Amino acid sequence: MMLVRVFFLFLGFGFAVVGGVTIIAFLNVMTTGEGFYGYIQFMLERVETYLFFAGLVMMWLSIYFPSFK
């Protein structure tokens, strides 16, 4: 059971890294003349944004979800 939790911890970490790097990298959209609202609108259309939040939830659950023995 512990191995499954570690697997989901690493998988969630990978998702969060991919999503976080993409969120930071796409800040360059704002240099093309888009405002902050346009940036948020653009990021909500990207799958990587949701990978970031899914990764955070997976890490949180793998660490804090109670284990049943």
PDB file of N, CA, C and O in Angstrom:
ATOM      1  N   MET A   1       0.830  -1.195   0.000  1.00  0.00           N
ATOM      2  CA  MET A   1       0.000   0.000   0.000  1.00  0.00           C
ATOM      3  C   MET A   1       0.873   1.256   0.000  1.00  0.00           C
ATOM      4  O   MET A   1       0.540   2.257  -0.634  1.00  0.00           O
ATOM      5  N   MET A   2       1.977   1.187   0.710  1.00  0.00           N
ATOM      6  CA  MET A   2       2.864   2.347   0.772  1.00  0.00           C
ATOM      7  C   MET A   2       3.479   2.639  -0.591  1.00  0.00           C
ATOM      8  O   MET A   2       3.707   3.798  -0.937  1.00  0.00           O
ATOM      9  N   LEU A   3       3.746   1.596  -1.357  1.00  0.00           N
ATOM     10  CA  LEU A   3       4.332   1.775  -2.681  1.00  0.00           C
ATOM     11  C   LEU A   3       3.364   2.494  -3.618  1.00  0.00           C
ATOM     12  O   LEU A   3       3.789   3.282  -4.463  1.00  0.00           O
ATOM     13  N   VAL A   4       2.081   2.230  -3.475  1.00  0.00           N
ATOM     14  CA  VAL A   4       1.069   2.909  -4.289  1.00  0.00           C
ATOM     15  C   VAL A   4       1.035   4.388  -3.940  1.00  0.00           C
ATOM     16  O   VAL A   4       0.921   5.237  -4.825  1.00  0.00           O
ATOM     17  N   ARG A   5       1.135   4.697  -2.657  1.00  0.00           N
ATOM     18  CA  ARG A   5       1.127   6.102  -2.231  1.00  0.00           C
ATOM     19  C   ARG A   5       2.343   6.848  -2.765  1.00  0.00           C
ATOM     20  O   ARG A   5       2.229   7.995  -3.196  1.00  0.00           O
ATOM     21  N   VAL A   6       3.500   6.204  -2.739  1.00  0.00           N
ATOM     22  CA  VAL A   6       4.720   6.829  -3.258  1.00  0.00           C
ATOM     23  C   VAL A   6       4.607   7.023  -4.766  1.00  0.00           C
ATOM     24  O   VAL A   6       5.042   8.045  -5.297  1.00  0.00           O
ATOM     25  N   PHE A   7       4.024   6.044  -5.456  1.00  0.00           N
ATOM     26  CA  PHE A   7       3.818   6.169  -6.896  1.00  0.00           C
ATOM     27  C   PHE A   7       2.961   7.386  -7.217  1.00  0.00           C
ATOM     28  O   PHE A   7       3.314   8.179  -8.090  1.00  0.00           O
ATOM     29  N   PHE A   8       1.833   7.543  -6.516  1.00  0.00           N
ATOM     30  CA  PHE A   8       0.958   8.682  -6.773  1.00  0.00           C
ATOM     31  C   PHE A   8       1.590  10.002  -6.334  1.00  0.00           C
ATOM     32  O   PHE A   8       1.300  11.051  -6.908  1.00  0.00           O
ATOM     33  N   LEU A   9       2.443   9.952  -5.328  1.00  0.00           N
ATOM     34  CA  LEU A   9       3.174  11.153  -4.931  1.00  0.00           C
ATOM     35  C   LEU A   9       4.089  11.614  -6.064  1.00  0.00           C
ATOM     36  O   LEU A   9       4.098  12.793  -6.416  1.00  0.00           O
ATOM     37  N   PHE A  10       4.855  10.689  -6.631  1.00  0.00           N
ATOM     38  CA  PHE A  10       5.759  11.043  -7.728  1.00  0.00           C
ATOM     39  C   PHE A  10       5.002  11.420  -8.996  1.00  0.00           C
ATOM     40  O   PHE A  10       5.411  12.332  -9.714  1.00  0.00           O
ATOM     41  N   LEU A  11       3.904  10.727  -9.275  1.00  0.00           N
ATOM     42  CA  LEU A  11       3.096  11.068 -10.444  1.00  0.00           C
ATOM     43  C   LEU A  11       2.493  12.463 -10.288  1.00  0.00           C
ATOM     44  O   LEU A  11       2.499  13.251 -11.234  1.00  0.00           O
ATOM     45  N   GLY A  12       1.978  12.767  -9.113  1.00  0.00           N
ATOM     46  CA  GLY A  12       1.437  14.096  -8.854  1.00  0.00           C
ATOM     47  C   GLY A  12       2.505  15.163  -8.924  1.00  0.00           C
ATOM     48  O   GLY A  12       2.251  16.265  -9.411  1.00  0.00           O
ATOM     49  N   PHE A  13       3.699  14.853  -8.444  1.00  0.00           N
ATOM     50  CA  PHE A  13       4.802  15.809  -8.529  1.00  0.00           C
ATOM     51  C   PHE A  13       5.157  16.086  -9.985  1.00  0.00           C
ATOM     52  O   PHE A  13       5.395  17.234 -10.360  1.00  0.00           O
ATOM     53  N   GLY A  14       5.193  15.053 -10.795  1.00  0.00           N
ATOM     54  CA  GLY A  14       5.484  15.235 -12.218  1.00  0.00           C
ATOM     55  C   GLY A  14       4.431  16.079 -12.907  1.00  0.00           C
ATOM     56  O   GLY A  14       4.765  16.964 -13.695  1.00  0.00           O
ATOM     57  N   PHE A  15       3.160  15.817 -12.622  1.00  0.00           N
ATOM     58  CA  PHE A  15       2.081  16.619 -13.203  1.00  0.00           C
ATOM     59  C   PHE A  15       2.188  18.077 -12.766  1.00  0.00           C
ATOM     60  O   PHE A  15       2.015  18.985 -13.579  1.00  0.00           O
ATOM     61  N   ALA A  16       2.471  18.302 -11.487  1.00  0.00           N
ATOM     62  CA  ALA A  16       2.574  19.668 -10.979  1.00  0.00           C
ATOM     63  C   ALA A  16       3.753  20.402 -11.604  1.00  0.00           C
ATOM     64  O   ALA A  16       3.658  21.597 -11.885  1.00  0.00           O
ATOM     65  N   VAL A  17       4.855  19.707 -11.822  1.00  0.00           N
ATOM     66  CA  VAL A  17       6.018  20.344 -12.448  1.00  0.00           C
ATOM     67  C   VAL A  17       5.706  20.716 -13.895  1.00  0.00           C
ATOM     68  O   VAL A  17       6.008  21.828 -14.329  1.00  0.00           O
ATOM     69  N   VAL A  18       5.107  19.796 -14.638  1.00  0.00           N
ATOM     70  CA  VAL A  18       4.761  20.085 -16.036  1.00  0.00           C
ATOM     71  C   VAL A  18       3.802  21.267 -16.111  1.00  0.00           C
ATOM     72  O   VAL A  18       3.994  22.175 -16.920  1.00  0.00           O
ATOM     73  N   GLY A  19       2.777  21.259 -15.277  1.00  0.00           N
ATOM     74  CA  GLY A  19       1.812  22.350 -15.288  1.00  0.00           C
ATOM     75  C   GLY A  19       2.400  23.663 -14.821  1.00  0.00           C
ATOM     76  O   GLY A  19       2.118  24.709 -15.405  1.00  0.00           O
ATOM     77  N   GLY A  20       3.214  23.629 -13.779  1.00  0.00           N
ATOM     78  CA  GLY A  20       3.813  24.861 -13.259  1.00  0.00           C
ATOM     79  C   GLY A  20       4.786  25.494 -14.231  1.00  0.00           C
ATOM     80  O   GLY A  20       4.792  26.713 -14.401  1.00  0.00           O
ATOM     81  N   VAL A  21       5.608  24.678 -14.869  1.00  0.00           N
ATOM     82  CA  VAL A  21       6.551  25.213 -15.859  1.00  0.00           C
ATOM     83  C   VAL A  21       5.793  25.819 -17.034  1.00  0.00           C
ATOM     84  O   VAL A  21       6.189  26.860 -17.558  1.00  0.00           O
ATOM     85  N   THR A  22       4.716  25.177 -17.446  1.00  0.00           N
ATOM     86  CA  THR A  22       3.920  25.709 -18.555  1.00  0.00           C
ATOM     87  C   THR A  22       3.256  27.022 -18.173  1.00  0.00           C
ATOM     88  O   THR A  22       3.211  27.952 -18.979  1.00  0.00           O
ATOM     89  N   ILE A  23       2.745  27.105 -16.962  1.00  0.00           N
ATOM     90  CA  ILE A  23       2.115  28.352 -16.511  1.00  0.00           C
ATOM     91  C   ILE A  23       3.131  29.489 -16.519  1.00  0.00           C
ATOM     92  O   ILE A  23       2.816  30.601 -16.943  1.00  0.00           O
ATOM     93  N   ILE A  24       4.337  29.218 -16.056  1.00  0.00           N
ATOM     94  CA  ILE A  24       5.375  30.249 -16.042  1.00  0.00           C
ATOM     95  C   ILE A  24       5.838  30.580 -17.455  1.00  0.00           C
ATOM     96  O   ILE A  24       6.046  31.747 -17.785  1.00  0.00           O
ATOM     97  N   ALA A  25       6.000  29.554 -18.288  1.00  0.00           N
ATOM     98  CA  ALA A  25       6.485  29.786 -19.654  1.00  0.00           C
ATOM     99  C   ALA A  25       5.495  30.599 -20.473  1.00  0.00           C
ATOM    100  O   ALA A  25       5.902  31.431 -21.285  1.00  0.00           O
ATOM    101  N   PHE A  26       4.214  30.372 -20.275  1.00  0.00           N
ATOM    102  CA  PHE A  26       3.216  31.098 -21.049  1.00  0.00           C
ATOM    103  C   PHE A  26       2.965  32.504 -20.518  1.00  0.00           C
ATOM    104  O   PHE A  26       2.081  33.198 -21.020  1.00  0.00           O
ATOM    105  N   LEU A  27       3.723  32.938 -19.515  1.00  0.00           N
ATOM    106  CA  LEU A  27       3.646  34.345 -19.118  1.00  0.00           C
ATOM    107  C   LEU A  27       4.119  35.251 -20.248  1.00  0.00           C
ATOM    108  O   LEU A  27       3.826  36.447 -20.251  1.00  0.00           O
ATOM    109  N   ASN A  28       4.853  34.686 -21.211  1.00  0.00           N
ATOM    110  CA  ASN A  28       5.292  35.463 -22.368  1.00  0.00           C
ATOM    111  C   ASN A  28       4.127  35.912 -23.235  1.00  0.00           C
ATOM    112  O   ASN A  28       4.293  36.803 -24.068  1.00  0.00           O
ATOM    113  N   VAL A  29       2.961  35.321 -23.060  1.00  0.00           N
ATOM    114  CA  VAL A  29       1.773  35.756 -23.803  1.00  0.00           C
ATOM    115  C   VAL A  29       1.456  37.205 -23.456  1.00  0.00           C
ATOM    116  O   VAL A  29       0.952  37.955 -24.291  1.00  0.00           O
ATOM    117  N   MET A  30       1.753  37.592 -22.225  1.00  0.00           N
ATOM    118  CA  MET A  30       1.452  38.959 -21.808  1.00  0.00           C
ATOM    119  C   MET A  30       2.362  39.971 -22.496  1.00  0.00           C
ATOM    120  O   MET A  30       1.999  41.143 -22.598  1.00  0.00           O
ATOM    121  N   THR A  31       3.533  39.551 -22.970  1.00  0.00           N
ATOM    122  CA  THR A  31       4.426  40.490 -23.650  1.00  0.00           C
ATOM    123  C   THR A  31       3.969  40.780 -25.071  1.00  0.00           C
ATOM    124  O   THR A  31       4.457  41.725 -25.691  1.00  0.00           O
ATOM    125  N   THR A  32       3.044  39.988 -25.598  1.00  0.00           N
ATOM    126  CA  THR A  32       2.542  40.230 -26.954  1.00  0.00           C
ATOM    127  C   THR A  32       1.401  41.231 -26.973  1.00  0.00           C
ATOM    128  O   THR A  32       0.807  41.470 -28.025  1.00  0.00           O
ATOM    129  N   GLY A  33       1.091  41.811 -25.843  1.00  0.00           N
ATOM    130  CA  GLY A  33       0.044  42.817 -25.785  1.00  0.00           C
ATOM    131  C   GLY A  33      -1.215  42.347 -25.089  1.00  0.00           C
ATOM    132  O   GLY A  33      -2.135  43.136 -24.873  1.00  0.00           O
ATOM    133  N   GLU A  34      -1.268  41.093 -24.742  1.00  0.00           N
ATOM    134  CA  GLU A  34      -2.426  40.592 -24.001  1.00  0.00           C
ATOM    135  C   GLU A  34      -2.345  41.084 -22.561  1.00  0.00           C
ATOM    136  O   GLU A  34      -1.255  41.243 -22.010  1.00  0.00           O
ATOM    137  N   GLY A  35      -3.480  41.317 -21.971  1.00  0.00           N
ATOM    138  CA  GLY A  35      -3.510  41.703 -20.568  1.00  0.00           C
ATOM    139  C   GLY A  35      -3.559  40.476 -19.677  1.00  0.00           C
ATOM    140  O   GLY A  35      -3.478  39.340 -20.146  1.00  0.00           O
ATOM    141  N   PHE A  36      -3.692  40.728 -18.387  1.00  0.00           N
ATOM    142  CA  PHE A  36      -3.743  39.619 -17.436  1.00  0.00           C
ATOM    143  C   PHE A  36      -4.998  38.784 -17.641  1.00  0.00           C
ATOM    144  O   PHE A  36      -4.960  37.561 -17.504  1.00  0.00           O
ATOM    145  N   TYR A  37      -6.107  39.434 -17.968  1.00  0.00           N
ATOM    146  CA  TYR A  37      -7.352  38.704 -18.221  1.00  0.00           C
ATOM    147  C   TYR A  37      -7.213  37.805 -19.449  1.00  0.00           C
ATOM    148  O   TYR A  37      -7.705  36.676 -19.451  1.00  0.00           O
ATOM    149  N   GLY A  38      -6.553  38.295 -20.480  1.00  0.00           N
ATOM    150  CA  GLY A  38      -6.312  37.481 -21.669  1.00  0.00           C
ATOM    151  C   GLY A  38      -5.421  36.294 -21.373  1.00  0.00           C
ATOM    152  O   GLY A  38      -5.615  35.210 -21.924  1.00  0.00           O
ATOM    153  N   TYR A  39      -4.437  36.498 -20.498  1.00  0.00           N
ATOM    154  CA  TYR A  39      -3.549  35.409 -20.090  1.00  0.00           C
ATOM    155  C   TYR A  39      -4.331  34.331 -19.346  1.00  0.00           C
ATOM    156  O   TYR A  39      -4.167  33.141 -19.616  1.00  0.00           O
ATOM    157  N   ILE A  40      -5.171  34.744 -18.419  1.00  0.00           N
ATOM    158  CA  ILE A  40      -5.971  33.779 -17.660  1.00  0.00           C
ATOM    159  C   ILE A  40      -6.912  33.029 -18.591  1.00  0.00           C
ATOM    160  O   ILE A  40      -7.079  31.816 -18.464  1.00  0.00           O
ATOM    161  N   GLN A  41      -7.522  33.740 -19.516  1.00  0.00           N
ATOM    162  CA  GLN A  41      -8.415  33.099 -20.478  1.00  0.00           C
ATOM    163  C   GLN A  41      -7.664  32.078 -21.327  1.00  0.00           C
ATOM    164  O   GLN A  41      -8.171  30.986 -21.583  1.00  0.00           O
ATOM    165  N   PHE A  42      -6.461  32.431 -21.762  1.00  0.00           N
ATOM    166  CA  PHE A  42      -5.643  31.523 -22.560  1.00  0.00           C
ATOM    167  C   PHE A  42      -5.249  30.295 -21.750  1.00  0.00           C
ATOM    168  O   PHE A  42      -5.282  29.176 -22.263  1.00  0.00           O
ATOM    169  N   MET A  43      -4.877  30.495 -20.490  1.00  0.00           N
ATOM    170  CA  MET A  43      -4.422  29.376 -19.670  1.00  0.00           C
ATOM    171  C   MET A  43      -5.564  28.424 -19.317  1.00  0.00           C
ATOM    172  O   MET A  43      -5.331  27.231 -19.126  1.00  0.00           O
ATOM    173  N   LEU A  44      -6.777  28.925 -19.228  1.00  0.00           N
ATOM    174  CA  LEU A  44      -7.908  28.053 -18.928  1.00  0.00           C
ATOM    175  C   LEU A  44      -8.238  27.128 -20.088  1.00  0.00           C
ATOM    176  O   LEU A  44      -8.946  26.138 -19.907  1.00  0.00           O
ATOM    177  N   GLU A  45      -7.735  27.438 -21.272  1.00  0.00           N
ATOM    178  CA  GLU A  45      -7.950  26.576 -22.433  1.00  0.00           C
ATOM    179  C   GLU A  45      -6.863  25.521 -22.579  1.00  0.00           C
ATOM    180  O   GLU A  45      -6.978  24.638 -23.430  1.00  0.00           O
ATOM    181  N   ARG A  46      -5.814  25.591 -21.772  1.00  0.00           N
ATOM    182  CA  ARG A  46      -4.685  24.668 -21.885  1.00  0.00           C
ATOM    183  C   ARG A  46      -4.852  23.495 -20.920  1.00  0.00           C
ATOM    184  O   ARG A  46      -5.288  23.670 -19.782  1.00  0.00           O
ATOM    185  N   VAL A  47      -4.502  22.307 -21.389  1.00  0.00           N
ATOM    186  CA  VAL A  47      -4.601  21.106 -20.558  1.00  0.00           C
ATOM    187  C   VAL A  47      -3.573  21.139 -19.433  1.00  0.00           C
ATOM    188  O   VAL A  47      -3.829  20.623 -18.344  1.00  0.00           O
ATOM    189  N   GLU A  48      -2.417  21.739 -19.686  1.00  0.00           N
ATOM    190  CA  GLU A  48      -1.340  21.734 -18.705  1.00  0.00           C
ATOM    191  C   GLU A  48      -1.721  22.466 -17.424  1.00  0.00           C
ATOM    192  O   GLU A  48      -1.224  22.138 -16.346  1.00  0.00           O
ATOM    193  N   THR A  49      -2.598  23.451 -17.538  1.00  0.00           N
ATOM    194  CA  THR A  49      -3.056  24.159 -16.344  1.00  0.00           C
ATOM    195  C   THR A  49      -3.787  23.197 -15.410  1.00  0.00           C
ATOM    196  O   THR A  49      -3.599  23.229 -14.194  1.00  0.00           O
ATOM    197  N   TYR A  50      -4.607  22.355 -15.988  1.00  0.00           N
ATOM    198  CA  TYR A  50      -5.356  21.400 -15.178  1.00  0.00           C
ATOM    199  C   TYR A  50      -4.449  20.289 -14.654  1.00  0.00           C
ATOM    200  O   TYR A  50      -4.724  19.713 -13.601  1.00  0.00           O
ATOM    201  N   LEU A  51      -3.370  19.984 -15.379  1.00  0.00           N
ATOM    202  CA  LEU A  51      -2.396  19.019 -14.869  1.00  0.00           C
ATOM    203  C   LEU A  51      -1.746  19.538 -13.593  1.00  0.00           C
ATOM    204  O   LEU A  51      -1.476  18.766 -12.673  1.00  0.00           O
ATOM    205  N   PHE A  52      -1.493  20.843 -13.533  1.00  0.00           N
ATOM    206  CA  PHE A  52      -0.898  21.442 -12.337  1.00  0.00           C
ATOM    207  C   PHE A  52      -1.790  21.217 -11.119  1.00  0.00           C
ATOM    208  O   PHE A  52      -1.326  20.762 -10.074  1.00  0.00           O
ATOM    209  N   PHE A  53      -3.067  21.538 -11.265  1.00  0.00           N
ATOM    210  CA  PHE A  53      -3.981  21.390 -10.133  1.00  0.00           C
ATOM    211  C   PHE A  53      -4.230  19.919  -9.801  1.00  0.00           C
ATOM    212  O   PHE A  53      -4.355  19.566  -8.628  1.00  0.00           O
ATOM    213  N   ALA A  54      -4.304  19.064 -10.813  1.00  0.00           N
ATOM    214  CA  ALA A  54      -4.472  17.631 -10.567  1.00  0.00           C
ATOM    215  C   ALA A  54      -3.256  17.074  -9.834  1.00  0.00           C
ATOM    216  O   ALA A  54      -3.396  16.227  -8.952  1.00  0.00           O
ATOM    217  N   GLY A  55      -2.076  17.541 -10.192  1.00  0.00           N
ATOM    218  CA  GLY A  55      -0.863  17.093  -9.519  1.00  0.00           C
ATOM    219  C   GLY A  55      -0.830  17.511  -8.066  1.00  0.00           C
ATOM    220  O   GLY A  55      -0.428  16.735  -7.199  1.00  0.00           O
ATOM    221  N   LEU A  56      -1.255  18.742  -7.792  1.00  0.00           N
ATOM    222  CA  LEU A  56      -1.301  19.192  -6.397  1.00  0.00           C
ATOM    223  C   LEU A  56      -2.270  18.353  -5.574  1.00  0.00           C
ATOM    224  O   LEU A  56      -1.972  17.980  -4.439  1.00  0.00           O
ATOM    225  N   VAL A  57      -3.426  18.059  -6.151  1.00  0.00           N
ATOM    226  CA  VAL A  57      -4.419  17.250  -5.436  1.00  0.00           C
ATOM    227  C   VAL A  57      -3.894  15.835  -5.215  1.00  0.00           C
ATOM    228  O   VAL A  57      -4.082  15.269  -4.138  1.00  0.00           O
ATOM    229  N   MET A  58      -3.241  15.258  -6.220  1.00  0.00           N
ATOM    230  CA  MET A  58      -2.700  13.902  -6.075  1.00  0.00           C
ATOM    231  C   MET A  58      -1.627  13.852  -4.994  1.00  0.00           C
ATOM    232  O   MET A  58      -1.586  12.912  -4.200  1.00  0.00           O
ATOM    233  N   MET A  59      -0.761  14.857  -4.960  1.00  0.00           N
ATOM    234  CA  MET A  59       0.267  14.879  -3.920  1.00  0.00           C
ATOM    235  C   MET A  59      -0.358  15.035  -2.543  1.00  0.00           C
ATOM    236  O   MET A  59       0.038  14.358  -1.594  1.00  0.00           O
ATOM    237  N   TRP A  60      -1.332  15.925  -2.438  1.00  0.00           N
ATOM    238  CA  TRP A  60      -1.976  16.152  -1.152  1.00  0.00           C
ATOM    239  C   TRP A  60      -2.661  14.884  -0.657  1.00  0.00           C
ATOM    240  O   TRP A  60      -2.546  14.524   0.515  1.00  0.00           O
ATOM    241  N   LEU A  61      -3.377  14.207  -1.561  1.00  0.00           N
ATOM    242  CA  LEU A  61      -4.071  12.982  -1.163  1.00  0.00           C
ATOM    243  C   LEU A  61      -3.098  11.868  -0.791  1.00  0.00           C
ATOM    244  O   LEU A  61      -3.346  11.115   0.150  1.00  0.00           O
ATOM    245  N   SER A  62      -1.995  11.763  -1.523  1.00  0.00           N
ATOM    246  CA  SER A  62      -1.058  10.678  -1.217  1.00  0.00           C
ATOM    247  C   SER A  62      -0.335  10.906   0.110  1.00  0.00           C
ATOM    248  O   SER A  62       0.123   9.951   0.737  1.00  0.00           O
ATOM    249  N   ILE A  63      -0.231  12.147   0.535  1.00  0.00           N
ATOM    250  CA  ILE A  63       0.448  12.426   1.801  1.00  0.00           C
ATOM    251  C   ILE A  63      -0.528  12.403   2.977  1.00  0.00           C
ATOM    252  O   ILE A  63      -0.245  11.792   4.008  1.00  0.00           O
ATOM    253  N   TYR A  64      -1.669  13.064   2.826  1.00  0.00           N
ATOM    254  CA  TYR A  64      -2.552  13.284   3.970  1.00  0.00           C
ATOM    255  C   TYR A  64      -3.766  12.375   4.040  1.00  0.00           C
ATOM    256  O   TYR A  64      -4.443  12.344   5.068  1.00  0.00           O
ATOM    257  N   PHE A  65      -4.066  11.627   2.972  1.00  0.00           N
ATOM    258  CA  PHE A  65      -5.235  10.749   3.019  1.00  0.00           C
ATOM    259  C   PHE A  65      -4.960   9.620   4.001  1.00  0.00           C
ATOM    260  O   PHE A  65      -3.899   8.997   3.946  1.00  0.00           O
ATOM    261  N   PRO A  66      -5.899   9.349   4.896  1.00  0.00           N
ATOM    262  CA  PRO A  66      -5.622   8.328   5.917  1.00  0.00           C
ATOM    263  C   PRO A  66      -5.517   6.938   5.290  1.00  0.00           C
ATOM    264  O   PRO A  66      -6.277   6.579   4.390  1.00  0.00           O
ATOM    265  N   SER A  67      -4.571   6.186   5.784  1.00  0.00           N
ATOM    266  CA  SER A  67      -4.419   4.817   5.296  1.00  0.00           C
ATOM    267  C   SER A  67      -5.267   3.890   6.155  1.00  0.00           C
ATOM    268  O   SER A  67      -5.346   4.045   7.374  1.00  0.00           O
ATOM    269  N   PHE A  68      -5.889   2.940   5.508  1.00  0.00           N
ATOM    270  CA  PHE A  68      -6.734   1.980   6.216  1.00  0.00           C
ATOM    271  C   PHE A  68      -5.949   0.692   6.401  1.00  0.00           C
ATOM    272  O   PHE A  68      -5.453   0.108   5.438  1.00  0.00           O
ATOM    273  N   LYS A  69      -5.843   0.259   7.645  1.00  0.00           N
ATOM    274  CA  LYS A  69      -5.070  -0.957   7.940  1.00  0.00           C
ATOM    275  C   LYS A  69      -5.976  -2.089   8.322  1.00  0.00           C
ATOM    276  O   LYS A  69      -5.503  -3.190   8.604  1.00  0.00           O
TER     277      LYS A  69
END
